[in-house]
Structures are given as C-alpha cells and as structure tokens.
C-alpha cells in the first residue's frame, strides 16, 4: 500500500536515513530510532512507530444506514463511536482484511467493497497506511468477536452520524474521513 507522493517533485525537502536502531518490538507494533541527514546537512533523530497497515470501512445497509461500533479506547480513556476497522495481518490484502473485520466486529459481509482512499493517520511518527472502503450489499454472518474486543453495534442514518461529527461527539479521524467521503 503506497499512496501518491510529492517526494519526487520536492527533492530539496527530503531527509536521508543514516542509521536505524530497534527500540521496541511488540505483538504488531515496532518502534525504532532513526538518525537522518536533513536537507541543510544537519543531523536529527526520528522516532518511528512501524505498523503493518490497516483498513476502515463504512458499511451502508439497504436502508441507507451506516453501521458503527461503540467501544472503550484505553489510550484516551473514552468510549468512542467509530466505523469498523482493523490491522492487516502480514501479507493480507486490504479487501480480505475488510471482510474479516466486518464479520468480527459487526457480523456482516459485503457483496460490494468500494475502495475510497488511502490515508496516513500520523505521518510525523508512524508509517501506518490505512485503506478506507465503503461496503454495500450487506449480509449477516456469524459474529465472532476477538476475545479482547467489547463492542456495541450501532446503526444510524448517515446524516445523523455526520451531525455527531459536527457536534464533536464522533472524534475518531478515520471515522470522520470515511463518513464524509461516503456523504460526498
């Protein structure tokens, strides 16, 4: 997964990697410290979170309702309302991951997946790339949540979800982008 890059158009802004040091290796995240040469010749450090990539999906049912999940997010200490999402397994395609995550999180599969865009959620410190999809032609499947995920499935009209964005009640970036992309 790699998006359009302006790197070739602005080579005078490019940093050049000199060294890499592994700092931490978790179940799916890795952290490293890179030393880089800056465009002006100076040297600086960059702390980088390596991520396998992820997907997020806006499921839209036959009635035009979007399917969201309500869940507790420990790092921010809040309950959020989000579109279904998940990380890619190594070597897994975004489309396969999307169907797997929809089954796990909301008990659905899609007859049609439309790739909307690719975003980089935090390019200042992470190489994560997230592919956003719209899912239609939804069909119920066995709901087999991950044992460490506690979710509540929420359906609402797209317009209502967008109102929650404007009111600041939906704050998750991928959800805001996905809902607005689907709304056009």
TAPEHU-V586861 format. One line per field, one symbol per residue. ss: DSSP state (H for helix, E for strand, L for the rest). phi: phi as a letter, one per 30 degrees, with the letter a starting at -180 (. if undefined). burial: # if it has 24 or more other C-alpha atoms within 12 Angstrom, else .. A space follows every 50 residues. Layout:
ss: ???
phi: ???
burial: ???
This chain:
ss: LLLLLLHHHLHHHLLEEEEEEEEEELLLLEEEEEEEELLLLLEEEEEEEE LLLEEEEEEELLLLEEEEEEEEEHHHLEEEEEEEEEELLLLLLHHHHHHH HHHHHHLEEEEEEEEEEEELLLLLLELLLEEEEEEEEEEELLLLLLLLLL EEEEEEEHHHHHHHHHLLLLLLHHHHHHHHHHHL
phi: .bddbceddbddcdccdcbbbdcabcdbcbbbcccbcdedjdcbcbdbcd bdjabbbcdbddcidccbbcadceecibdccbdeaadddeiddedddddd dddddbibbcdbccdcabbcdbddbbcebbccbccbidbdbecbdddccb bbdbcadedddddddddidccddddddddddddi
burial: ...............................#.#...........##### ###########...#######........#########.....####### ##########..#########....###########.#............ ######.#..##..#....###########.#..
